[in-house]
Amino acid sequence: GLCLLVLRVFIGVHVFLVSCALPDSVVRRFIVRVMCSVLGLLVRQSDPRLRGAGARVFIANHVTPFDHNVVSLLTSCNTPALSGAPGFICWSRGFMELGVTGSRAELVDSLKEYSAHQGNPPLLLFPEEAATNGRAGLLRFSSWPFSILDEVQPVALQVRRPLVAVSVADSSWITELLWTFFVPFTVYQVRWMPSVPRRADERSEDFALRVQELLAMELGVVSTRITAADRTEHMKRLRHTSRLPFAPGGRPAARPRVPPSLPGGAPEDLQVVAMAQQVKEVLPHVPLEVIRTDLVQTNCVDTTIANLLEGRVPFFPESKEAGDPPAPSTSQAAAASGIQGSVAAPSSKAATKQFAKSPVERHLSLQERKRALYDYARR
């Protein structure tokens, strides 16, 4: 991989120089496509007769930072730069600079003016506005790309490569380029779909949703309502969780153990107390001292809950009165009241505080309690 990386860096410089020197034509696209195959970028297409059949706007799903470069190897198209500072880097990556730094309305007006000239190449737009791995689902399409013209042509992109993930969230385009040079090959499958016209009196939001459903069916994935902003917020939370001293599911590298009864008020002890309260809400019949003792060893809420449910940690259940189940905690009661009407009857039955005998029933009950707490926290 390192040998391929070093060799392909030098070849990539030649590919860039050839792309800059030759004008946009069939000859140039053929030469660059052959040279890119040496770099490990293999491009395949299906239904080439549908390619550019009168469409002025291509709509594609977003998988890698180089999707627009791959499509430009097959047909002439331009992708406007939506983020990043204009300049040499933006131009060298193959983006088109419009000089618009204002709102989306100004961008749409500029693209409408660009598309009005028949001599300009078609536009290639990515309504997801963020890259995904393309295996689970499509992000919610933004409506502004569907406000430019009344007819668009969907393009389905699928990317696969051995050993290494195709697209990693929160990684830069330079990192993705180096991994592309490192692995033996990366295969881009481009599937051209028939053009989709706008229906009479159809809003841009409905038009975007309809094209998203068509692309999702073509790719065999789910059409989600998750936006690029939701993805960005999710990545912020993941980065924040990874910086916590006791992140869920993680273990500190080398930290001295702190006894749970230590009255010093250390940060580690406060974290154990906070995690113990979380476990106590899920398993109210388990003594708090047993939970703290196991948390000191595991430093993970999920692991401690699993240990208690599977019987790896012995304890005597707490109860207020004989025959009476423990009362639900305040957060669980609020969560249960917040999801009334949306949870089926088996869920409410499994969410009771009785300790099931079967490990499968205990696991289902735990998962549904956690889901109820998550729903309440989101609200």
Residue pairs with C-beta under 8 A, 6 or more apart in sequence:
1 182
1 183
2 182
4 40
4 181
4 182
4 183
4 184
5 178
5 181
5 182
8 38
8 39
8 40
8 181
9 181
11 35
11 38
11 39
12 39
12 181
14 35
15 32
15 35
15 36
15 39
16 92
18 28
18 31
18 32
18 35
19 28
19 32
22 28
22 31
22 32
24 76
24 121
29 72
29 73
29 74
29 75
29 76
32 73
33 43
33 73
33 74
36 43
36 73
37 43
39 180
39 181
40 180
40 181
40 183
40 184
40 185
40 186
41 66
41 70
41 180
41 185
41 186
41 188
42 185
42 186
42 187
42 188
43 70
43 73
43 74
43 188
43 190
44 187
44 188
44 189
44 190
45 51
45 74
45 189
45 190
45 191
45 192
46 189
46 190
46 191
46 192
47 191
47 192
47 193
48 74
48 192
50 153
50 192
50 193
50 194
51 74
51 75
51 192
52 75
52 122
52 153
53 153
53 194
53 195
54 151
54 195
55 122
55 151
55 152
55 153
55 195
56 115
56 122
56 123
56 149
56 151
57 115
57 122
57 123
57 125
57 145
57 148
57 149
57 151
57 152
57 153
58 71
58 77
58 122
58 123
58 124
58 125
58 152
58 153
58 154
58 155
59 125
59 127
59 141
59 145
59 146
59 152
59 153
59 154
59 155
59 211
59 215
60 67
60 71
60 124
60 125
60 126
60 154
60 155
60 156
60 157
61 126
61 128
61 132
61 134
61 138
61 156
61 157
61 215
61 219
62 126
62 128
62 129
62 130
62 131
62 132
62 139
62 157
63 131
63 132
63 133
63 134
63 157
63 158
63 159
63 166
63 167
64 131
64 159
64 166
64 167
64 176
65 93
65 131
65 173
65 176
65 177
66 173
66 176
66 177
66 180
67 126
67 131
67 157
68 77
68 79
68 94
68 95
68 124
68 126
69 93
69 94
70 157
70 188
70 190
71 77
71 124
71 155
71 157
71 190
72 94
72 124
74 190
75 122
76 121
76 122
77 121
77 122
77 123
77 124
78 96
78 120
78 121
78 122
78 123
78 124
79 94
79 95
79 96
79 123
79 124
79 125
79 126
80 95
80 96
80 97
80 98
80 107
80 111
80 123
80 125
81 90
81 95
81 96
81 97
81 98
82 107
82 129
84 90
86 97
86 99
90 97
91 97
93 173
98 107
98 110
98 111
98 114
100 106
100 107
100 110
104 144
107 144
108 144
108 147
108 148
111 123
111 148
112 148
112 149
114 120
114 123
115 123
115 148
115 149
123 148
124 155
125 145
127 141
127 142
127 143
127 145
127 146
127 208
127 211
127 212
128 138
128 139
128 140
128 141
128 142
128 228
129 139
129 142
129 228
130 139
130 228
130 231
130 232
131 167
132 138
132 139
132 167
132 231
133 165
133 166
133 167
134 157
134 158
134 159
134 166
134 167
134 219
134 221
135 221
136 221
136 222
137 216
137 221
137 222
137 223
137 224
137 226
138 212
138 215
138 216
138 219
138 221
138 222
138 223
138 224
139 224
139 226
139 227
139 228
139 231
140 212
140 224
140 225
140 226
140 227
141 208
141 209
141 211
141 212
142 208
142 228
143 203
143 204
143 205
143 207
143 208
144 204
145 152
145 208
146 152
146 198
146 204
146 207
146 208
146 211
147 204
150 197
150 198
151 195
151 196
151 197
151 198
152 195
152 196
152 211
153 192
153 193
153 194
153 195
153 196
154 193
154 196
154 211
154 214
154 215
154 218
155 190
155 191
155 192
155 193
156 190
156 191
156 193
156 215
156 218
156 219
157 188
157 189
157 190
157 191
158 188
158 189
158 191
158 219
159 166
159 167
159 186
159 187
159 188
159 189
160 166
160 186
160 187
160 189
161 180
161 183
161 185
161 186
161 187
162 183
162 184
162 185
163 183
164 179
164 182
164 183
166 186
167 176
168 175
168 176
169 231
169 235
170 235
170 238
170 239
180 186
191 218
193 214
193 215
193 218
196 210
196 211
196 214
198 207
199 207
202 210
212 223
213 223
215 223
216 222
216 223
241 247
241 248
242 250
245 252
245 255
245 267
245 268
245 271
246 252
246 268
246 271
246 272
246 275
246 299
246 300
248 300
248 301
248 302
249 300
249 302
249 303
250 299
250 300
251 299
251 300
252 299
255 268
257 296
258 266
258 268
258 269
258 272
258 296
259 296
260 269
260 272
260 289
260 292
260 293
260 295
260 296
262 269
272 292
272 295
272 296
273 292
275 295
275 301
275 304
276 288
276 291
276 292
276 295
278 301
279 286
279 291
279 295
279 301
279 304
279 305
279 308
280 286
280 288
280 291
280 329
281 329
281 331
281 332
281 373
282 305
282 366
282 369
282 370
282 373
283 291
283 305
283 308
283 309
284 318
284 326
284 327
284 328
284 329
284 353
285 317
285 318
285 319
285 326
285 353
285 355
286 308
286 315
286 317
286 318
287 315
287 316
287 318
290 308
290 313
290 315
291 304
291 308
294 304
294 307
294 308
294 313
295 301
295 304
298 304
298 307
304 313
305 366
307 313
308 315
309 359
309 362
309 363
309 366
310 359
317 355
318 326
319 325
319 326
320 326
320 327
325 352
325 353
325 354
326 353
328 336
328 353
331 373
331 376
332 369
332 372
332 373
334 376
335 372
335 373
335 375
335 376
336 348
336 351
336 372
338 372
338 375
338 376
338 379
339 372
339 375
339 376
343 351
343 368
343 372
347 368
350 361
350 364
350 365
350 368
351 365
351 368
351 369
351 372
352 365
355 362
356 362
356 365
